[in-house]
Amino acid sequence: MATREKTHNQRKVMSRADLTRRLVSRLRNEEAVVGGIGWTNFELWGAGARPQNFYMLGSMGLAFPIALGVAIAQPKRKVIGLEGDGSLLMQVGALGTIASRNQKNLVMVVWDNGAYQITGGQPSTSATVVDLVGLARASGIEKAYWAGDEDEFETLFGRALAEDGPFFIAARIDAGKPVQTTHRDPVQIRERFMRGLGVRKDPHAA
């Protein structure tokens, strides 16, 4: 008898902190990373400062649209957007735009804990009826996958770095509170990111 495939919210719950560290450790070619607001952002900060990281502040749901813009502007650079389930659901129309654009250097990673964690843990619809991978595929993104465990996440992310995209990876994650909080200085975040992408000269460089 064939085994029934797990539904989206029956998959293994993993550590967002651990998966974020695994993701960052795979970056070797100055890939740009756009971290969505909230704990997604905090974990990216805690995983290690990189000048190619952009830490969003107060712009819910815009990690993937901003990552798309960076990918269009720098087509030879892999660009990774990190987003939470609630933020993605707020700007779900971006998936269709990304699929239509077919941006080959774009990778999207969604941490799904079925909740708006930073505002009190209110449940999102991914906790019940919305399958985010199914949503991405229905929007036209062919390479959309659930990571069933940590090894599969690393395999999928390795593929995303090596293959043409757009690539969409979703992982069920825990509600663990990040140890660190992003330094909230928008000007410094912007300037450091622009220098990291080579579009702004460091005024203190020789």
N, C-alpha and C positions, 0 to 999 in steps of 0.2 A: 504494500500500500504506500502510495506517495505521501511524504510528510507535508503537512500544510505550512506554507511560508508564514513566518511571523508577521504580524501587523506592525505598523510603524512604531507604535508605542509599547510593543512587547519586546523590543530589542534590548540588548545589554546596555546598562547604564554605566558610562565611563567617567573618568575624572577630566573635567575641562582643563584644569591646570596641567595635568599630565599630557593630554593631547596637544595642548598649545606648545608645551616644551618640545614635544616630539616634532611638531611642525617646524618650529623655528630652527631646530637642530639640523633640519634637512636643507636649509637655505644656504647655497654656496655661490650664487651668481648675482648678488645684489638685487634679488627679487624685491619688489615693492609689496608691502603689506598694509592694508587699510583695515584698522580695527574698529568695529561698530561700537556704539555707546554701551555703557554699563560694564558688567563683569567680563564680557568678552574683551573689552578694552583693557581692563585692569590686568587680566591674565597675560595679554600680549606685552604689556609694560613689564610685568614681573618676570616674563620669560627671558628678558635681556634686551637692553637698549640697542637699537640699530638705527642709523640715520635714514634707512629706507622704510621705516615704520611711520605710519600716520595714525595718530590717536584721535578719533572723532570725539567731539564734546557737544552734547545737546542736540544732535541731529539724527533723530531716530529713523532708522530704515534707510539711511543713505550710504551705507558702506559699499554695497554693490554698485549703485550708480556712480559713486566717486571712483571706485576701482575701475569701472568701465572707462571713465574719462581718462584716467591715467594710462590704461592699457591702449587706448586709441592714440594718445599723445606719444607713447613710447612703445611701439609695436614689437621691438626687439627684446623687451624686458618682460619676464613673467610677472604678473600682478595678481596678488592673492587678496580677496576680500573675506574678512571674518565677520560673521553676523550671528545674532541670536534669533530664535524662532519668532518671538514677538515682533522684533524689528522688521524681519523679512515679511511677515504677514501685513505689516503696515504699508509696505511699498511693493506688494507682490507684482504689480504691473511691470516692474523693472525686469523681471525674468523674460517676458515676451520681447522687450526691447533688446536685451542681451542676446536672445536666440536669433532675432532678426538680424542683428549686427554680425553674429557669428564670429565674435572676437577671439581669435585663436590663442592669444596669450593670457587669457583671463581664467582664473581659478576661483571658485566660490566655495567657502566652507561654512556650514551652518551648525552651530551648537544648539541642540534642541533639548531643553529641559521641561517643555510644556508649561512655562510660566514666565511672567514678567517679574523676574527675580528682584531687580534693583528697586522696584516700587512696592514690594511687599509680598511677592510670590503669587499674585493673582494668576489663575490658570489661563493659558492661551488655548486657542482651538486646536493646536497640534497635540494637546494633551488628550483630545477626544477623537475628532473626526478628520482632521487635516493631515494628510501624509505629504510632507514637504518635498520628498523626492518625486512622488507622483505629481505634485503640483509643478515642479520644474520640468518634468517630462511632458506634461500636458501643455506647458508654455513653449515647447519646442526645443528644449535642451536635451539632446540625446544622451550625452555622457553625464548622467545623474545617478548617484548611487548612495545607498546606505552603507556605512561602515559598521559591520557587525561586532567587531572587537578591535583591540588596539593594533594587532598585526594587520588586519584588513585595512584599518585607517592608514597605516604607514604605506602599505602596498598601493592603495588608491592615490594617496598624495604623491608618491613617487611617480606613478603614471601621469598624474596631472602636471607634474613638473617636466616630464619628458615628452608628452604627447601634445598635439594641437587640441585646443579647447573650442568653445568654453566647456569647463569641467565643473561639476557640482557634486560636493560631498556633504552628506549630513550625518551627524553622530548624536546619539542620545547621550546626554551628559547629566552630571549630578548638580546639586544646588550648593556645592561647597563655596564658601566665601573666599575671594582672593585675599592673599596675604598683603599685597601692595595695592596702592591706588595711584593711578596715573597723575603726574604733575600737571595741574590744570592751567597751563599758560598757552593760549591759542597761538600767539605770535611766535613763541619759541618752537612750538610743535610744527607750525607751517614752515618756518625758515629752515629748520633742521631737515625736514623732509625734502624741501626743494633743493637744498645743497646735496642731500643724499642721492637725489635723482640727477644731479649734475645740471640743473637748470638755474641755479643761483650760486654765484661765487661766494665763498667764505670770505667775509671782509677782513678776517684776521690771518688769512693764509699769506705766506710769503710770495 
